[in-house]
Amino acid sequence: MVKIKIGDIVCDRKVRARAIVVQQKTGRPVQFALMDDARISFVRWLELRGGSLEEYAFLSRTLAHSQLGARRIGHNLFPGGAIPR
């Protein structure tokens, strides 16, 4: 799921309730639901991160040679664990 682009889940400045991505192994489209909490979190993430619809949604795809996991990225963005709510 880390290859999701912002445009895959955002339409008309709103986060979609459902999105479709293409599976890497099979090449088949797969639909998935974005629950309310996930949509709210993604909006907050985009407000901090910014970016265009063509950019990858998650930093692990935008940082060159990055092998950072979500926990490490969160730590880098919010030192000391102070995640804004």
N, C-alpha and C positions, 0 to 999 in steps of 0.2 A: 504494500500500500504506500510505500514511500515515494513511488514514481507518480503520484497524483499531482496534477497541475492545478493551480488555483482556479482556472476556468472550468475544470471538471466538476467542481463543487460550488461554484459561485455563479449566479446568473442575475443580472439586473441589480447588482449590489446587495444581493441576499444569498445566504447559504441555502442550498437546496435541501429538501427533506430526503431526497433520493438521488443517487448519482450512479453513473455507469462508467466502469473502467474496463480496459482490455487486459485479460490475464496474460502474463508474460509467457508462460509455458505452453498454453493451449491456443492463444490468440483469440479466444472467445470473450465476448463482452459479459461482464458480471455486474448486476445491479446490487447496490447495498444501500441501506437506510442510515441516515445520520440522525441520531436521536437529539432531542432538545438540548441536553447538556453538551453534547459534542458540537452542535452548531454554535452555541453560545461561546464555548471555548475557542472554536475556530475563528469566530469574529474577533475575539480579544487577541488571538495570536496574530491575525492579519493586521489589526490596528498597530501592534508593536512592530511587526515585521515589514509591512507594506508589500509592494510587489505588483506585477501586472498579471493578467489572466494567463499568459503564456509561460510564466515562471513556475517552477516546482513549488509545491506548498510547504515542503519541509526542508530545513537547512541541510540535512544529510545529503540531499541531491544537489544543492547549490554550492557547497564548499568543496573545493578541489581536493581530491584524494581523501575525502572525509570518511572515517569509519566510526563516527560518533553515534552513539545510541541516543534515544530520546532522553534518558536520564542525564547524560552528559551535556546535551544541548541545553536542557532546562537549567542545569547547574551553571553553565556559561552565561545564560541570559539573566538568571536571577541568583547572583552570588549570595550565599548564606541562606538560600531557600526561601527568600521573601518573594513569593509569587503574588502579584497583584490580583485582587478579586473584585 
